[in-house]
Amino acid sequence: MKGSQLTVYADSRSVRTNRMTIVQWLLDEITKAGIQGATVIEASESIDRHGKYHAARFFELIDQPVAITVAADETRIDSLLERLRQGDVTLFYTRFPVEYALIGAHTNPPDESTKYP
């Protein structure tokens, strides 16, 4: 299949919107856009668009930068981006055209019990 890979970057886990952490909110919006599967990548350090340094510290993980990556068809990625634009948070993202598919012995679609919350 052909579509896009979208990676959304958040400067800090401390960002909250709709009474959820930024990660919870992004995963919720991803699910609402009909995308199954997302990878949350926790970074140790980053510099935001204002030049501010963010880092995960031993005693303070709240400032830990995160990135969430998904791959889906163009319609679902467009839907997700529109949902994120309507949110009350500023995010940076990258989008690339990709080819994607399931491979291996167990390529049946997941049942309801294996979907994200």
N, C-alpha and C positions, 0 to 999 in steps of 0.2 A: 504494500500500500504506500501511497505517497501522501505527504502532509507536511507538518511543521514540527520542529522541536522548539519549545518555548522554555526559557529559563528566567525566573523572576528572582530578583535579588532584594533582600531586606537588610538594611544596615545593622539591625539589632533585634534580638528576640524580645526586647522590652516593648517594642511597638505593639499596641493593642488597638483593635477596632471592633465594634459591635460586641464588646465585653469578651473578646477572645484574643488569644495571642495571635500574632501575625501568621504563624505557621498553621494554627487551627483554622483561621479564617481563610487562608489561601487554599488549604486542602478542602474546605467546605465549598468554596467557589469552584474549584476544579471539579468536584463531584457534581455540583449543580449544572455545570456546563456539559455534563455527559462524558467526561473523560475518566477512564478507568486506569489507574496507575499513576503514581507520582513518586519522585525521588527527592527526599529532603537531604541536602548536603550542608553540614555544619562546618563553617570555616573557622580557622583560628584567628585570622586577622583580615581587615579590609580598610580601605579609605573611601569615604562616601563622596558624593558629588560636591560637597562643600569643603572637601579636604580634611574632614575630621577623621581621626584614627579610631577604629573600633577593634576590640580584641577580647577573646575569651580568656578570662583570668581564672586561676584556681578557685578563688573564693567568690568570684562574681561572673557567672556565666550569662547574666542577663544582657550584656553588651555583645554577645556572640553573633557574628554575621551569619546569615543563612541564605541558601539558594534552593529553589524548588524547580525541578525539571520535569516536563511532560512531553509526550509526543502523541499527536492525534491528527485527524484530518483537518483541513483548513477551516471548515465550518465550525467545528468545536473549538479550535484555537481562537477564531474570531469571536465566538460567543464568550469565551473565557476573558479575552481582552476587554470586551465591552463591559462585562461584569466587574472587572478590576477597575476600569475607568470610573465606574459609578461608586466605588468604595471611597472611604474618607481617609485614604493613605497614599503617600507618594512612593512609587516603586520604580525601579529600573528593570528593564527586561531586554533580552536578546531573542531573536527569532530566526531560525534557519530552516530551509527546505530539507526534508529528510525522506528516506525510504525506510519503512519499518514493517515488521511482521513478527509473529511468534514462530519459534523453531523448537524442535525437540519432540520427545515422545508424548509429552502431556500438553498438547496445544489446544485442548478443548476450552471454550470460554469458561471463566470461573463462575461458580454458583453464587447465590446471594450471600452466603456466609463468608466469602473471601473478599468482599468489597470493603472499601474504606468506610469508616464510621461517618 
